Amino acid sequence: MEGFVGWPEDVAARYRASGLWEGITVGAMFARSVSRAPDKVALVRGPERLTYAELLARCKDRAAGFAGLGLERGDLVVMQLPNSVEFVVSYLALNMIGAVPVTALRAHRQAEVRHFLRASGAVAYLIPDVVSGFDYRAMASEMQREFPALRHVLVAGEPGRGQQALADLPAAPAPTAGPRPSDVSTMLLSGGTTSLSKLIPRTHDDYVLNARLCGAAAGFTDRTVLLAILPLGHNYNLASPGMLGAFYHGGTVVLAPGGGVDDVFALVQRERVTVIAAAVPLITTWLNAGALAAYDLTSLAVVQNGGARLAPELRRRIRQQMGCTPQEIYGTAEGLINMTRVDDPDDLLLESSGAPVCDDDEIMVVDDEGHEVADGEPGELVTRGPYTIRGYYNAPEKNAEAFLPGGWYRMGDVVRRRGRYVYTEGRRKDMINRGGEKISCEEVENLILAHPHVKSAVLVGMPDPVFGEKACACVVPLPGHTLAFADLIAFLRERQIASFKLPERLELFAELPVSPVGKILKRQLRDTIAEKLAQERAASGGT
């Protein structure tokens, strides 16, 4: 595939010879699990329950439908479907014929979709009809007019003019050859908040390995019942370990309709869920809801957290209030995944961000000049390995910024390393410099999130004429609650953090601004606070 940067051949040969790369495709991996337990339930969504054999049959039918349209190996397809049976079937079917899904998210709109179509050269676009009042068909019609290469718009539901229903595709035999394991399986999206997402090419070889290793680190077996709440288009819920990790190990995936307490824990009780893949805002809401005792959670063994570090206090509360083990998952859609292990001692389980899931993951912590620092010293995490990409798709300028000589990928995160375990301190560019004192935004954010009246929170820098910048806490209180600045400071002082890390302003919000990929837009918040400070100075006669 033109624009794809692969591993050097000698490195790839080593991964194959060692068995890390099994030489199978994502579709073949799923078919292997079907052969082992065809009658086991693979997927649950509402009243619909599909066994492995039934799900495979649907995937084969959908693959035949895609082939009937003329889709073939190497074609890129932007897939913007919500969590649904249609997502699972379409994703696996595209992989079976060798077409490559570009996993757009439900929240993406014209600007992002236009970028994905242009960057990928996609020939097809998969959408729902209407979700939460938004008509995706109208947006797709705009794209059809702008991109002549976009041959097909396929709709889960009622199609618009010039579009086709996914349920009514003309069937043709799927190609007998199909994709090679070294082909690109999936194009994930980078999670940047200051520019449009880059396309991350994951091969069948490396993505099967990703799912296998993350599932093993999570303790997945054929008895695992995974509850998926966050978007399946995210690497976390797709393969880290996510849906593909569960399928690799023969488990069951349950798709939740939402993240509310009743949505989630009624399913835990009914489906005997063993693992929930969650994130800080969801976990905080559940722990503060006071309704967990109404549900039978005896099946629940693990609550996973990904996306941002979960404060140690909240990890303890998972054990106390849910009776299960917290598992931290820290990594990147570009590759490296670190996980705590469920049998780790408390100092690692409750404090660390985990260790790489593969012994062949190479990690270094480096300073601003690229020199490796000693264990325990802060620096940027860089990595390379058998499932970490060697370059973004068709993006040479971005690759020059993101990769060091030798194929090392720059994670952009400040961490401390102790042996193989890492401890995150925030993004490299997400530190507040208060007159020379460095404040880790993530550290203080996790402390604020432990406050019983806080739903979500971030810390951002605000301009200061004396110190250069100071810290401002931007907080969304839980419904029915508010938060006073004095109360927040008193709460943080009880946590015994250094005084220079304390926020020096509190701003309350109904909701925090987020990007289409769900990242909080800190730059927008910084601009908002800076503008407010300027207005306050002008009103007081300052300059």
C-alpha positions in Angstrom: 0.0 0.0 0.0 1.5 3.3 -1.1 2.1 5.6 1.8 2.5 2.7 4.3 5.7 2.5 6.3 6.4 -1.0 7.5 9.0 -2.7 9.7 12.5 -3.3 8.2 12.5 -6.8 6.7 15.1 -8.2 9.1 13.0 -7.0 12.1 9.8 -8.4 10.5 11.5 -11.7 9.9 12.6 -11.9 13.5 9.0 -11.3 14.7 7.7 -14.0 12.4 10.4 -16.5 13.4 9.7 -16.0 17.1 6.0 -16.6 16.7 5.0 -13.1 17.8 3.5 -12.6 14.4 1.3 -15.8 13.9 0.9 -15.3 10.1 -2.9 -15.1 10.3 -5.3 -12.3 9.5 -7.9 -10.7 11.8 -10.6 -12.7 9.9 -8.7 -15.9 10.2 -8.2 -15.3 13.9 -12.0 -14.9 14.4 -12.7 -18.0 12.3 -10.3 -20.0 14.4 -12.2 -19.0 17.6 -15.4 -20.0 15.9 -14.0 -23.5 15.1 -13.2 -24.0 18.8 -16.7 -23.2 20.2 -19.2 -22.5 17.4 -22.2 -22.6 19.8 -20.8 -20.2 22.4 -22.4 -16.7 22.6 -20.0 -14.3 21.0 -22.0 -11.0 20.9 -24.9 -9.5 22.9 -26.6 -6.3 22.0 -30.0 -5.7 23.7 -32.2 -8.8 23.0 -30.0 -9.9 20.1 -27.6 -12.8 21.0 -25.3 -14.3 18.4 -23.2 -17.4 18.8 -19.7 -17.5 17.2 -21.1 -19.6 14.3 -24.0 -17.2 13.8 -21.8 -14.1 13.9 -19.4 -15.7 11.4 -22.3 -16.5 9.0 -23.4 -12.8 9.1 -19.8 -11.7 8.5 -19.5 -14.0 5.5 -22.8 -12.7 4.1 -21.6 -9.1 4.6 -18.2 -9.9 3.0 -20.1 -11.3 0.0 -22.1 -8.1 -0.2 -19.0 -5.9 0.0 -17.4 -8.1 -2.7 -20.6 -7.7 -4.8 -20.0 -3.9 -4.8 -16.5 -4.4 -6.1 -14.7 -3.7 -2.8 -11.4 -5.6 -2.8 -8.1 -6.0 -1.1 -6.5 -2.7 -0.3 -9.6 -0.5 -0.7 -10.0 2.0 2.2 -13.5 2.4 3.7 -14.4 5.1 6.2 -16.6 3.4 8.8 -18.6 5.7 11.1 -21.0 3.3 12.8 -22.0 3.4 16.5 -21.5 0.4 18.8 -23.8 -2.1 17.3 -24.0 -5.6 15.7 -23.6 -3.7 12.4 -20.2 -2.3 13.5 -18.9 -5.8 14.5 -20.2 -7.5 11.4 -18.9 -4.8 9.0 -15.5 -4.5 10.6 -14.8 -8.2 10.5 -16.3 -8.6 7.0 -14.0 -5.8 5.6 -11.0 -7.5 7.2 -12.1 -10.8 5.5 -11.9 -9.4 2.0 -8.8 -7.3 2.7 -10.5 -3.9 2.5 -9.4 -1.5 5.3 -11.8 0.1 7.7 -10.9 3.7 8.8 -12.5 3.8 12.2 -14.2 7.2 12.4 -16.2 8.0 15.5 -19.9 8.9 15.8 -19.1 12.5 16.9 -17.1 13.3 13.8 -18.6 15.8 11.5 -17.9 17.3 8.0 -14.5 18.8 8.8 -13.1 15.5 10.1 -14.9 13.2 7.7 -13.7 15.3 4.7 -10.1 15.0 6.1 -10.4 11.2 6.4 -11.7 10.8 2.9 -9.0 13.0 1.5 -6.2 11.5 3.5 -7.3 7.9 2.8 -8.7 8.1 -0.7 -11.6 5.9 0.6 -13.9 4.4 -2.0 -16.8 3.7 0.4 -18.3 5.3 3.5 -20.4 3.4 6.1 -22.8 5.3 8.3 -26.0 5.0 10.4 -29.1 6.8 9.1 -30.0 9.0 12.1 -28.5 8.9 15.6 -29.5 11.3 18.4 -31.2 13.6 15.9 -28.2 13.9 13.6 -28.8 12.7 10.0 -25.6 11.2 8.7 -27.1 10.7 5.3 -27.2 14.4 4.6 -23.5 14.7 5.6 -22.6 11.8 3.4 -24.4 13.4 0.5 -22.1 16.4 0.8 -19.1 14.1 0.8 -20.4 12.3 -2.3 -20.6 15.7 -4.2 -17.0 16.6 -3.1 -15.2 13.3 -3.6 -15.7 11.6 -7.0 -13.6 8.6 -5.7 -16.3 7.9 -3.1 -18.2 5.2 -5.0 -20.4 3.9 -2.3 -22.3 5.3 0.8 -23.7 2.3 2.7 -26.3 3.0 5.4 -27.2 0.9 8.5 -30.9 1.7 8.2 -32.9 3.7 5.6 -30.6 5.0 2.9 -30.7 8.4 1.3 -30.8 9.3 -2.4 -27.8 7.7 -4.2 -27.0 5.6 -1.1 -27.5 1.9 -0.4 -28.7 -0.1 2.7 -26.1 -2.4 4.2 -28.9 -5.0 4.5 -29.5 -5.0 0.7 -26.0 -5.4 -0.8 -25.7 -7.6 -3.9 -23.8 -10.7 -2.9 -20.8 -12.1 -4.8 -18.2 -14.7 -3.7 -15.6 -13.2 -1.5 -12.1 -13.3 -3.1 -10.4 -16.7 -2.4 -7.0 -15.1 -1.8 -8.1 -12.4 0.6 -5.6 -10.3 2.5 -2.1 -11.2 3.5 -1.1 -11.1 7.2 1.4 -8.3 6.4 -1.4 -6.2 4.8 -2.9 -3.2 6.6 -6.0 -4.4 8.6 -7.2 -1.2 10.2 -6.6 2.5 10.0 -7.0 3.9 13.5 -7.1 7.7 14.2 -4.6 9.6 16.3 -6.0 11.4 19.3 -4.4 14.8 18.8 -6.4 17.9 20.0 -4.5 20.6 18.1 -4.8 19.2 14.5 -6.8 16.8 12.5 -6.2 13.1 13.3 -3.5 11.2 11.5 -4.2 7.8 10.1 -2.5 4.9 11.9 -2.0 1.8 9.8 -2.2 -1.4 11.8 -1.4 -4.7 10.0 -3.1 -8.0 10.5 0.1 -9.4 11.9 0.6 -6.7 14.5 -3.1 -6.2 15.4 -3.7 -9.9 16.1 -0.7 -9.8 18.4 -2.0 -6.6 20.1 -5.3 -8.3 20.8 -3.6 -11.6 21.9 -1.1 -10.0 24.3 -3.6 -7.5 25.9 -6.1 -10.2 26.4 -3.5 -12.4 28.1 -2.4 -9.5 30.3 -6.1 -9.0 31.3 -6.5 -12.6 32.1 -9.0 -13.2 29.3 -10.3 -16.8 28.7 -13.3 -18.4 27.1 -15.2 -17.5 30.3 -14.6 -13.8 29.9 -17.7 -11.6 29.4 -16.5 -8.1 28.4 -18.9 -5.1 28.7 -18.0 -2.6 26.0 -19.3 1.0 26.6 -16.8 3.3 24.9 -16.6 3.5 21.1 -15.5 0.3 19.4 -13.6 2.5 16.9 -11.1 3.4 19.6 -8.1 1.1 19.9 -8.8 0.6 23.6 -12.3 -1.0 23.0 -11.3 -2.6 19.7 -8.2 -4.5 20.6 -6.5 -3.4 23.8 -7.8 -5.9 24.8 -11.4 -4.9 23.8 -13.6 -6.8 21.3 -10.7 -8.5 19.4 -9.0 -9.5 22.6 -12.2 -11.2 23.8 -12.8 -12.9 20.4 -9.1 -14.1 20.3 -9.5 -15.8 23.6 -13.1 -17.1 23.0 -15.0 -14.8 25.3 -18.3 -12.9 25.0 -18.7 -9.2 24.1 -21.7 -7.4 25.5 -22.5 -3.9 24.0 -23.9 -1.5 26.5 -26.5 1.1 25.3 -25.0 3.8 27.5 -22.7 4.5 30.4 -25.3 5.3 33.2 -25.4 3.2 36.3 -28.6 1.4 35.4 -27.5 0.8 31.8 -24.2 -0.7 32.9 -24.9 -2.6 36.1 -28.2 -4.1 35.1 -26.2 -5.7 32.2 -23.5 -6.8 34.6 -26.1 -8.6 36.7 -28.1 -10.0 33.8 -25.2 -11.2 31.6 -22.8 -12.1 34.4 -20.2 -9.7 33.1 -16.6 -10.3 34.3 -14.8 -7.3 32.9 -15.8 -3.7 32.2 -13.7 -1.5 29.9 -14.2 2.0 31.3 -12.6 5.4 31.7 -12.1 8.0 34.5 -15.4 10.0 34.0 -17.5 6.8 33.9 -15.8 5.3 37.0 -16.0 8.5 38.9 -19.8 8.8 38.2 -20.4 5.2 39.2 -18.5 5.4 42.5 -20.4 8.6 43.4 -23.8 7.4 42.4 -24.6 5.5 45.6 -26.7 2.9 43.7 -24.2 0.0 43.2 -25.6 -1.9 46.2 -28.9 -2.4 44.3 -27.1 -4.8 41.8 -25.6 -8.2 42.0 -21.9 -7.6 41.0 -20.5 -11.0 42.2 -19.5 -11.9 38.6 -17.5 -8.8 38.2 -13.7 -9.5 38.5 -12.1 -6.5 36.8 -12.8 -2.9 36.0 -10.3 -1.6 33.4 -9.4 2.1 33.0 -8.0 3.6 29.9 -7.5 7.0 28.3 -6.2 8.9 31.4 -4.7 7.8 34.6 -7.0 6.7 37.4 -6.1 8.2 40.8 -5.0 5.6 43.3 -7.8 6.6 45.7 -10.4 5.7 43.0 -8.7 2.4 42.3 -9.0 1.6 46.0 -12.7 2.6 45.9 -13.3 0.2 43.0 -12.1 -2.6 45.2 -14.2 -1.4 48.2 -17.4 -0.5 46.4 -17.5 -3.0 43.5 -15.6 -5.8 45.1 -13.3 -6.3 42.1 -9.8 -5.5 40.9 -8.9 -2.2 39.1 -6.7 -2.6 36.0 -4.9 0.4 34.5 -4.3 0.3 30.7 -2.0 3.0 29.4 -0.9 3.1 25.8 -1.4 4.5 22.3 -3.3 3.6 19.1 0.1 3.8 17.5 1.2 0.7 19.4 2.7 0.3 22.8 0.2 -0.9 25.5 1.2 -1.0 29.2 -1.1 -2.8 31.7 -1.0 -3.5 35.4 -1.6 -7.2 36.0 -4.5 -8.3 38.2 -2.1 -10.1 40.5 0.4 -7.2 40.9 1.2 -6.1 44.5 -0.7 -3.1 45.6 2.2 -0.6 45.1 2.0 -1.4 41.3 -1.7 -2.1 41.0 -2.7 1.1 42.7 0.0 3.5 41.7 1.6 2.6 38.4 0.4 2.9 34.8 1.5 -0.7 34.1 4.2 -2.5 32.2 4.5 -3.4 28.5 2.4 -6.4 27.5 5.2 -7.8 25.3 8.7 -8.7 26.3 9.8 -7.5 22.9 8.5 -4.0 23.5 11.5 -1.7 23.8 11.0 1.4 25.9 13.2 4.3 26.8 12.7 7.5 28.8 14.6 10.3 27.3 15.4 14.0 28.0 14.8 16.9 25.6 18.0 16.1 23.8 17.0 12.5 23.3 19.4 11.0 25.9 18.1 8.2 28.1 17.6 9.2 31.7 18.1 7.1 34.8 15.3 5.0 36.4 13.0 7.2 38.4 13.8 10.4 36.5 11.1 12.1 34.4 11.3 12.2 30.6 9.5 11.4 27.4 8.6 7.8 26.8 9.8 6.4 23.4 9.2 2.9 22.1 9.4 0.4 19.3 8.3 -3.1 19.0 6.3 -5.8 17.1 2.9 -3.9 17.2 4.1 -0.3 17.3 3.9 1.4 13.9 7.0 2.8 12.1 5.1 5.7 10.5 1.7 7.3 9.9 -0.1 6.6 6.7 1.0 9.0 3.9 2.4 11.6 6.3 6.1 12.1 5.9 6.2 15.5 7.6 4.4 14.2 10.7 6.6 11.1 10.7 9.7 13.3 10.9 8.3 14.9 14.1 7.0 11.7 15.7 9.7 9.2 15.1 13.4 9.1 16.0 16.2 7.4 14.1 15.9 3.7 14.4 12.1 3.6 14.3 11.5 4.8 17.9 8.1 6.3 18.3 7.8 9.4 20.5 4.8 8.9 22.8 4.7 12.6 23.8 4.1 11.6 27.5 6.2 12.5 30.5 6.8 9.4 32.6 9.0 7.9 35.2 10.3 4.4 34.7 10.9 1.9 37.5 12.1 -1.3 35.9 9.5 -2.3 33.2 6.7 -0.3 35.0 6.0 3.2 34.0 4.3 6.0 36.0 2.7 8.7 33.8 2.9 12.4 34.7 1.0 13.9 31.8 1.7 15.0 28.2 5.1 16.4 27.4 3.4 19.7 26.5 0.9 19.4 29.4 3.1 20.8 32.2 2.5 24.1 33.9 5.7 26.1 34.6 5.0 28.3 37.6 8.1 30.4 37.9 10.3 27.4 37.4 8.3 25.0 39.4 6.8 22.3 37.1 3.2 21.2 37.8 2.0 17.9 36.3 -1.6 18.6 35.2 -2.5 14.9 35.3 -1.3 14.5 38.9 -3.5 17.4 40.2 -6.4 16.4 38.0 -6.5 12.9 39.4 -6.6 14.4 42.9 -9.5 16.7 42.0 -11.4 13.9 40.4 -11.4 12.1 43.8 -13.6 14.9 45.2 -17.1 13.5 45.8 -18.8 16.4 44.1 -16.7 16.4 40.9 -17.8 14.8 37.7 -14.9 15.8 35.5 -11.9 18.1 35.8 -8.8 19.4 34.1 -6.0 21.7 35.1 -4.8 24.3 32.6 -2.2 27.1 32.7 -3.3 30.7 32.8 -1.0 33.7 32.1 0.5 35.5 35.1 2.7 38.6 35.0 4.9 37.4 37.8 5.2 33.7 37.5 4.6 33.3 33.8 1.7 31.0 34.4 -0.4 29.6 37.2 -2.8 26.7 37.5 -6.5 27.0 36.9 -8.9 24.1 37.7 -11.8 23.7 35.3 -14.4 21.5 36.9 -17.8 20.0 36.0 -19.6 19.3 39.3 -21.9 16.3 39.6 -25.6 17.1 39.1 -27.1 18.7 42.2 -23.8 19.8 43.5 -21.4 22.8 43.3 -17.9 23.4 44.4 -16.4 26.5 46.1 -12.7 27.4 45.5 -12.0 27.3 49.3 -13.5 23.8 49.6 -11.4 22.5 46.7 -8.2 23.9 48.2 -9.0 22.4 51.6 -9.6 19.0 49.9 -6.3 19.1 48.1 -4.4 20.2 51.1 -5.6 17.1 52.9 -3.9 15.1 50.1 -0.6 16.7 51.3 0.6 17.9 47.9 3.2 20.7 47.5 1.6 24.2 47.8 2.9 25.3 44.4 0.7 22.6 42.8 -2.5 24.0 44.2 -4.8 25.6 41.7 -5.0 29.4 42.0 -8.3 29.8 40.3 -11.5 27.6 39.9 -13.8 27.8 36.9 -17.1 25.8 36.9 -18.5 24.4 33.6 -21.7 22.5 32.7 -19.5 20.5 30.3 -15.9 20.6 29.1 -15.2 21.1 25.4 -14.1 18.0 23.7 -12.7 17.1 20.2 -14.5 14.6 17.9 -12.3 11.8 19.3 -13.3 12.6 22.9 -10.2 14.5 24.0 -10.8 17.5 26.3 -9.8 20.6 24.4 -7.3 22.2 26.8 -6.1 24.8 24.4 -9.7 26.1 24.1 -10.0 26.2 27.9 -6.7 28.1 28.2 -7.9 30.6 25.6 -11.2 31.0 27.5 -9.5 31.6 30.8 -6.9 34.0 29.3 -9.7 36.0 27.7 -11.6 36.2 31.0 -8.5 37.4 32.8 -7.9 40.1 30.3 -11.5 41.3 30.6 -11.2 41.3 34.4 -8.0 43.4 34.2 -9.6 45.8 31.8 -12.6 46.2 34.1 -10.4 46.9 37.1 -8.4 49.5 35.2 -5.3 47.3 34.7 -3.4 46.7 31.5 
